[in-house]
Amino acid sequence: MLNTFEKMIYYVLISLLAVVIVFSTVELFISLGEGVFIDSPYRLDHLELLNIFGFFLLVLIGIEILDTIKAYIKENKIHVEIIVLLAVIAVARQMILLDLAKIADFTLIGIGVVFISLSGGYYLIKKVGVEK
């Protein structure tokens, strides 16, 4: 009974996440179209590029979350590799969208340490997976 309820919730989450991914992708296309054809023809400025990269990585994060939920439903276990990759993408997105003039030095060092740690963890997970 509880397992069935849990799976129903996962399917609802997958459906809602799919809707969010579709709308985010449409917003990415609209933002790209406005940036290229309306604001300044055939040219994107720095802020528009950052906005588009942010949307792109946001859609990618949504797809990775969808993949994580699907893998959990099929195998009933969490894939650590996907979770760590999702964290790497999320931290990379934050690093791309940072306004460096407003961030303290120690904050940048902390973000760098988190990114390097996540990347190292992902490398080790992949290395162990190759040996199996």
Buried (B, 14 or more C-beta within 10 A) or exposed (E): EEEEEEEEEBEEBBEEBEEBBEEBBEEBEEBBEEBBEEEEEEEBEEEBEBBBBBBBBBBBBBBBBBBBBEBBBEEEEEBEBBBBBBBBBBBBBBBEEBEEEEEEEEEEEEBEEBBEEBBEBBEEBEEEEEEE
